[in-house]
Amino acid sequence: MLVAGGYGAVGAVVTSALNAWFPGRAVPGGRDAERVRRLGGVQVDVSDPDGFGRELAALGDVGMVVLCVEPPDASIARVCLERGIHLVDVGATARLLDAVAELSPIAAATGATAVLSVGVAPGLTNLLARRAHRDVGGARSVDITLLFGAGERHGADALRWTIAGLAEPVRAAPRLVPLPGFGTRTAYPFPFSDQHTLPHTLGVPDVTTRLCLDSRPLTAALFALRRTGLVRLIGRPRAQRRVARALAGVHLGGDGFVVRVDARSGGRHAAYALTGREQSRVTGLVAAHTARALLDGRGFPAGVHHIDELPALAGLPEDLVRHGDIGLLRRAAPTGGQRS
Ligand SMILES: NC(=O)c1ccc[n+]([C@@H]2O[C@H](COP(=O)([O-])OP(=O)(O)OC[C@H]3O[C@@H](n4cnc5c(N)ncnc54)[C@H](OP(=O)(O)O)[C@@H]3O)[C@@H](O)[C@H]2O)c1
């Protein structure tokens, strides 16, 4: 197994969990020759598909790639699926997931399976959305709310993704949402990929994902950027990297996170909430559990699938609760869904 980005905030958790279950079989990959040498990994660059393919060939018997860094396009997924190599992808950018989903006929032909939307958001959000959707007998709308800890040490790639997301246009309004352990918070629409893919996988017409941080001042400051001209400046990659570096030094909160999902249909309402610590770590654990289930071959059809399309992974939240990795999984108190 090759874990691309395998010594980053998410990838290091994947590598170590897989090596605990399958000793010596998970190899971390990244661009830094010195780190790779120290960790006994391989030097790979996900922006160089030809080089990536050569590295796979050199490694020999690679049955699976876990992508823990975002490539520029779907070329790395194509390289894996054409060779019949399974893929687990923690990416959260809708455009890239769509491009990988188009490779499904290739995966079906080679017998490979790709699992997309793996992590906390997308990931656990997709699984809870499916439950809430089922509970109301088919939702007309799903609202996903995330609270992330501003004190967590997020990886550089995840921060870059978040900054880029701030610069994207949004269509929905902020909402006041009660979140277990954090009171009622204003959460702002944010371009997580779950709201883009769930309308297709669940058939729910209206899905919105909103985000807030545990620190109220930092949430207000971050989303105030949207209302100013500054947001246009951070649309540029160099500015994104600068803002990401500045944010990496800010630790105003804790490392707890909350996921809440509300599904509605007519007068019916179902809601689930889940809490945990260190969303990068839990993302890595979701990816590791997914990779393990895929290796075990438990009911995974060939082709490209989002996590919520695979019944074999529906019980993943309970697996994490059993291991103490997420503290709580419960039906949340209903909310009227007030506009803020
Ligand atoms: N689904 C979810 O819930 C979820 C949650 C958190 C994060 N994520 C996603 O997970 C990804 C990783 O986040 P993270 O927090 O772990 O970031 P990170 O700590 O910056 O880790 C990224 C890793 O990838 C390597 N890398 C960077 N560019 C690369 C390239 N071109 N080729 C090969 N390796 C490269 C880095 O090492 P080198 O620089 O040495 O190459 C590093 O080890 C992000 O894309 C983020 O959006 C998803």
The ligand as an SDF file (V2000), in Angstrom:
LIG
                    3D

 48 52  0  0  0  0  0  0  0  0999 V2000
  -12.0550   14.6170    3.9770 N   0  0  0  0  0  0  0  0  0  0  0  0
  -11.7300   15.3000    5.0640 C   0  0  0  0  0  0  0  0  0  0  0  0
  -12.4840   15.3710    6.0350 O   0  0  0  0  0  0  0  0  0  0  0  0
  -10.3810   15.9690    5.1770 C   0  0  0  0  0  0  0  0  0  0  0  0
   -9.9720   16.4500    6.4340 C   0  0  0  0  0  0  0  0  0  0  0  0
   -8.6950   17.0140    6.5380 C   0  0  0  0  0  0  0  0  0  0  0  0
   -7.8960   17.1220    5.4030 C   0  0  0  0  0  0  0  0  0  0  0  0
   -8.3620   16.6730    4.2010 N   0  0  0  0  0  0  0  0  0  0  0  0
   -7.5280   16.7810    3.0010 C   0  0  0  0  0  0  0  0  0  0  0  0
   -6.3900   15.9870    3.2220 O   0  0  0  0  0  0  0  0  0  0  0  0
   -5.2820   16.5350    2.5120 C   0  0  0  0  0  0  0  0  0  0  0  0
   -4.0520   16.5300    3.4220 C   0  0  0  0  0  0  0  0  0  0  0  0
   -4.2660   17.4030    4.5170 O   0  0  0  0  0  0  0  0  0  0  0  0
   -3.1720   17.4710    5.6810 P   0  0  0  0  0  0  0  0  0  0  0  0
   -3.7700   18.2920    6.7440 O   0  0  0  0  0  0  0  0  0  0  0  0
   -2.6860   16.1090    6.0180 O   0  0  0  0  0  0  0  0  0  0  0  0
   -2.0050   18.2850    4.9260 O   0  0  0  0  0  0  0  0  0  0  0  0
   -0.4460   18.2490    5.2320 P   0  0  0  0  0  0  0  0  0  0  0  0
   -0.1750   18.0260    6.6820 O   0  0  0  0  0  0  0  0  0  0  0  0
    0.0890   19.4560    4.5730 O   0  0  0  0  0  0  0  0  0  0  0  0
    0.0580   16.9490    4.4750 O   0  0  0  0  0  0  0  0  0  0  0  0
    0.2540   16.8900    3.0980 C   0  0  0  0  0  0  0  0  0  0  0  0
    1.3230   15.8540    2.8100 C   0  0  0  0  0  0  0  0  0  0  0  0
    1.4220   15.6790    1.4100 O   0  0  0  0  0  0  0  0  0  0  0  0
    2.7630   15.8710    0.9750 C   0  0  0  0  0  0  0  0  0  0  0  0
    2.6730   16.5600   -0.2970 N   0  0  0  0  0  0  0  0  0  0  0  0
    2.3750   17.8630   -0.5450 C   0  0  0  0  0  0  0  0  0  0  0  0
    2.3930   18.0860   -1.8740 N   0  0  0  0  0  0  0  0  0  0  0  0
    2.6800   16.8990   -2.4630 C   0  0  0  0  0  0  0  0  0  0  0  0
    2.8520   16.4970   -3.8150 C   0  0  0  0  0  0  0  0  0  0  0  0
    2.7210   17.3600   -4.8370 N   0  0  0  0  0  0  0  0  0  0  0  0
    3.1430   15.1970   -4.0610 N   0  0  0  0  0  0  0  0  0  0  0  0
    3.2850   14.3090   -3.0480 C   0  0  0  0  0  0  0  0  0  0  0  0
    3.1530   14.6400   -1.7540 N   0  0  0  0  0  0  0  0  0  0  0  0
    2.8610   15.9220   -1.4730 C   0  0  0  0  0  0  0  0  0  0  0  0
    3.4420   16.7000    2.0600 C   0  0  0  0  0  0  0  0  0  0  0  0
    4.8160   16.3770    2.1640 O   0  0  0  0  0  0  0  0  0  0  0  0
    5.9120   17.0730    1.1740 P   0  0  0  0  0  0  0  0  0  0  0  0
    5.6200   18.5530    1.2080 O   0  0  0  0  0  0  0  0  0  0  0  0
    7.2320   16.6940    1.7830 O   0  0  0  0  0  0  0  0  0  0  0  0
    5.6990   16.4770   -0.1960 O   0  0  0  0  0  0  0  0  0  0  0  0
    2.7030   16.2210    3.3020 C   0  0  0  0  0  0  0  0  0  0  0  0
    3.2920   15.0610    3.8180 O   0  0  0  0  0  0  0  0  0  0  0  0
   -5.7310   17.9120    2.0530 C   0  0  0  0  0  0  0  0  0  0  0  0
   -5.9640   17.8670    0.6550 O   0  0  0  0  0  0  0  0  0  0  0  0
   -7.0070   18.1860    2.7980 C   0  0  0  0  0  0  0  0  0  0  0  0
   -7.9210   18.9720    2.0540 O   0  0  0  0  0  0  0  0  0  0  0  0
   -9.5710   16.0850    4.0620 C   0  0  0  0  0  0  0  0  0  0  0  0
  1  2  1  0
  2  3  2  0
  2  4  1  0
  4  5  1  0
  4 48  2  0
  5  6  2  0
  6  7  1  0
  7  8  2  0
  8  9  1  0
  8 48  1  0
  9 10  1  0
  9 46  1  0
 10 11  1  0
 11 12  1  0
 11 44  1  0
 12 13  1  0
 13 14  1  0
 14 15  2  0
 14 16  1  0
 14 17  1  0
 17 18  1  0
 18 19  2  0
 18 20  1  0
 18 21  1  0
 21 22  1  0
 22 23  1  0
 23 24  1  0
 23 42  1  0
 24 25  1  0
 25 26  1  0
 25 36  1  0
 26 27  1  0
 26 35  1  0
 27 28  2  0
 28 29  1  0
 29 30  1  0
 29 35  2  0
 30 31  1  0
 30 32  2  0
 32 33  1  0
 33 34  2  0
 34 35  1  0
 36 37  1  0
 36 42  1  0
 37 38  1  0
 38 39  2  0
 38 40  1  0
 38 41  1  0
 42 43  1  0
 44 45  1  0
 44 46  1  0
 46 47  1  0
M  CHG  2   8   1  16  -1
M  END
$$$$
